Amino acid sequence: MSRIAKKLIIIPDNIKVFIKKQTISIMGNNKILKNIFNKNVKIILNNNKISFIPKIKCKNGWAQAGTVRSLVNSMIIGITKGFKKKLILSGVGYKFSIKNNILYLMIGFSHTISYTIPDGIFGKCLNSNEIILKGINKQLLGQVAANIRSYRPPEPYKGKGIRYDNEIIKIKETKKK
């Protein structure tokens, strides 16, 4: 049985939640997030509290209920506070720049890579080596950050490449005779 699924989600006062079958819409601060969840989980809204119960009370049902609860909680946090990820570029001559919602990456290739940032995600360059991505959808934000990082992941010998702010890269020692 899932401990996470048994916890109730308390809805803040400035947020409205609408549940229609398996679709949940969360509105607040002129922002809307909508998602469709697993049909094996029953979602109950009572007095600004959301609870999650599996329709079939087995191990997999509770696991699905815990997953749905975690996703709905992330949606509520996204509407109230938002999420952000910071990417750091390390390497000689490597740099970021943003113009008109298009991220330009100069990362050692013969050409500049242009990445169109999707709607709902906002990027800001702090300097030529750091970028902050912000958004209300945690899943989309993580995917955009992973896509940008995939162009030049950090290599283990010098640490050059694109890494997350909190990521620690273990530098390997070079081969010796």
C-alpha positions in Angstrom: 0.0 0.0 0.0 1.2 3.4 -0.9 1.9 5.9 1.9 2.0 8.7 -0.6 -1.5 8.0 -2.0 -3.0 8.1 1.5 -1.9 11.7 2.1 -4.5 14.3 1.4 -3.7 17.3 -0.8 -4.9 20.5 0.8 -5.8 23.1 -1.9 -4.8 26.7 -1.3 -7.5 29.4 -1.2 -6.4 31.1 -4.5 -6.6 27.9 -6.6 -9.7 26.3 -8.2 -9.7 22.6 -9.0 -12.2 21.0 -11.4 -12.5 17.2 -11.7 -14.4 15.6 -14.6 -14.0 11.8 -14.7 -10.3 11.4 -15.0 -9.4 14.9 -16.2 -8.2 17.4 -13.6 -8.0 21.2 -14.3 -6.2 23.4 -11.9 -6.6 27.2 -12.3 -5.1 30.1 -10.4 -3.2 33.4 -11.0 -4.4 33.4 -14.7 -2.6 30.0 -15.2 -4.3 26.7 -16.2 -2.9 23.2 -16.0 -4.9 20.3 -17.3 -4.1 16.6 -17.2 -5.7 13.2 -17.8 -4.9 10.5 -15.3 -5.2 6.7 -15.0 -8.7 5.2 -15.1 -7.9 2.8 -12.2 -7.6 5.7 -9.7 -10.6 7.3 -8.1 -10.1 11.0 -7.4 -12.3 12.6 -4.7 -12.6 16.3 -4.0 -14.1 17.2 -0.5 -13.9 20.6 1.2 -10.7 21.8 -0.5 -9.0 18.4 0.0 -8.2 15.9 -2.7 -7.9 12.2 -1.9 -6.9 9.3 -4.1 -8.1 5.7 -3.9 -7.5 2.9 -6.3 -10.5 1.2 -7.8 -8.9 -2.2 -7.5 -7.2 -2.4 -4.1 -4.0 -4.3 -5.1 -0.3 -3.4 -5.0 -0.4 -1.9 -8.6 -3.6 0.0 -7.8 -2.0 1.7 -4.8 1.1 2.5 -6.9 -1.0 4.2 -9.6 -2.8 6.2 -6.9 0.5 7.3 -5.4 1.7 8.4 -8.9 -1.4 10.4 -9.6 -1.2 12.1 -6.2 2.4 13.1 -6.8 1.5 14.5 -10.3 -1.5 16.5 -9.0 0.7 17.9 -6.1 3.3 19.0 -8.7 0.6 20.7 -10.7 -0.6 22.7 -7.6 3.0 23.6 -6.7 3.6 24.7 -10.3 0.5 27.0 -10.3 1.4 28.6 -6.9 5.2 28.9 -7.0 6.4 27.6 -10.4 9.6 25.5 -11.1 13.0 26.5 -12.3 16.1 24.8 -13.5 19.5 26.3 -14.0 22.0 25.0 -16.6 25.7 25.8 -16.6 27.9 25.7 -19.6 31.6 25.0 -19.1 34.2 24.9 -21.8 36.4 27.4 -23.7 34.4 29.3 -26.3 31.1 27.8 -25.3 28.1 30.2 -24.8 24.3 30.6 -24.6 22.2 33.3 -26.0 18.4 33.8 -26.3 16.5 35.9 -28.8 12.8 35.8 -29.5 12.3 32.5 -27.5 15.0 30.8 -29.5 18.1 29.5 -27.6 21.3 29.7 -29.6 24.1 27.3 -28.4 27.7 27.7 -29.4 29.2 24.5 -28.0 32.2 23.6 -30.2 30.4 22.4 -33.3 31.1 24.0 -36.7 27.6 25.6 -36.6 25.4 27.3 -34.0 22.6 25.1 -32.7 19.2 26.8 -32.4 16.6 25.3 -30.0 13.1 26.7 -30.0 11.8 26.9 -26.4 8.2 25.6 -26.2 5.3 27.7 -25.0 5.0 27.8 -21.2 8.8 27.7 -20.6 10.7 31.0 -20.2 14.5 31.2 -20.5 16.8 33.9 -19.2 20.5 34.1 -19.7 22.3 35.4 -16.6 25.6 35.5 -18.5 27.0 33.7 -21.5 27.5 30.5 -19.5 24.4 30.3 -17.4 20.7 30.0 -18.2 17.6 29.7 -16.0 14.5 28.0 -17.3 11.2 28.7 -15.6 7.7 27.2 -16.0 4.6 25.9 -14.3 4.7 22.4 -15.8 7.4 20.4 -14.0 7.4 17.6 -16.6 7.8 19.9 -19.6 10.5 21.9 -17.8 12.5 18.8 -17.0 12.2 17.6 -20.6 13.3 20.9 -22.1 16.3 21.0 -19.7 17.2 17.4 -20.7 16.9 18.2 -24.4 19.3 21.2 -24.1 21.7 19.1 -22.0 21.7 16.3 -24.5 23.4 18.5 -27.1 26.7 18.4 -25.1 26.5 16.4 -21.9 29.5 16.8 -19.5 32.4 14.6 -20.4 34.2 12.8 -17.6 37.8 13.9 -18.2 37.7 17.7 -18.3 34.0 18.3 -17.3 33.3 20.3 -20.5 29.7 20.5 -21.6 26.2 21.4 -20.3 25.3 20.4 -16.7 22.6 21.2 -14.2 23.4 23.6 -11.4 23.3 20.9 -8.7 25.0 18.2 -10.7 28.4 16.9 -9.5 30.7 15.5 -12.2 33.3 13.0 -11.1 36.4 13.8 -13.1 38.3 10.6 -14.2 42.1 10.5 -14.1 43.8 10.1 -17.5 45.6 7.0 -18.5 49.3 6.9 -17.5 52.1 4.6 -18.6 
